Amino acid sequence: MSTTELDNLAEAITTLAGARNRIPLPTLLRETALNILILSRIASNRIPDKLRKEDIEAAADHLISQLRHVAWELPPPPPLESPSPPDPSPPPPPDR
């Protein structure tokens, strides 16, 4: 992938992320932290240089801690509204 393609992809992801707000921010932050933890460990376990591996894991751990702390400091999301009950009338018969 070229740099331009990666830049365009990053812009599209950023735009989409800004438009999506159904996931409460504390949940999004915690899930992001978990994803970073998993992916960074998978990647760092493949690095043969032990010092470089430890540096990457320490950086990932710091980022994960920051995300989790922000999530803990936010107020809890408002309770979800219960869905409206289903319509008791049966659906109309299909046209034949």
N, C-alpha and C positions, 0 to 999 in steps of 0.2 A: 504494500500500500504506500503510495507516495505521501509526502508531507501535506500536499494540498488536500488529498483525499482524507487524511487523518484530521486535518483542520476542519474540513466540511462535516465530517462525522461528529467531531467534538461539538461543533456549533449546533448541529441538529439535536444531539443528546441534551445539550444545555437548554435549548429552546423547549424540547419536550419536557424536561425536568421542571422547568419553570411553569409550564402549563398544567402539570399534574399536581393536584393538591388533595387527593382523596385519602392518601396515607397520612395519618397524623405525624407531625414532625418528630416527636420523641421515638415513635416506632421506626420511622425512616432512618433516624440516626443510629439506633441500636442495630437495625438490620444491616446498615452500611458498615458499621464496625465489625459485625460478625463476618460479612463477606470479605472485608479487608484481612481479617485474621486468617480465614481459611485460605484465601488466594495467596497471601504473603507466605504462609507456611508451606504451601505446595511449591511455590516458586523457590523459596530459599532452601528447601531441602534438596534441590537439584544443583545448588551452587557448590563447587568443590572447595572453594577458599573459605575456611572456617571463620576467619575474621570478617570477611565481607558478608558472609551469611549472618553472623551475629549483629553486624551494623544494620543490615536490612531489617532483621527481626526487631531490633531495638527501635528503629524509626517507625516501623509499623505498629509496635506496641504503644509508642507515644501517641500516634495519630488515633489509634483505637481508644486510648484512655481519654483523649480530648473529646472525641465524639460521644463517648458514654457519659462524660461529665456534663456536657451540654444537654444531653437528653434528660439526665437526672434533674438538672436545674430548671427545666421548662415546666410550666404548669401542666397538669394532666389534661388530656383532650376532653371536650365535653362528651357526655354520654351519647351514644348513638340512639337515634330515634327508632322506635320499633316500627317495622313496616306495617303498612295498612293491611287490614284483613282482606283475603281474596273476595272477589265478587261472588256472592252465593248463587247468582243465576247461571244456568248452564250456557255454554256457548251456543250460538246459532248453528243449525244444521248446515253442513257444506252444500254448496250449490251443485246440482247435478244436471 
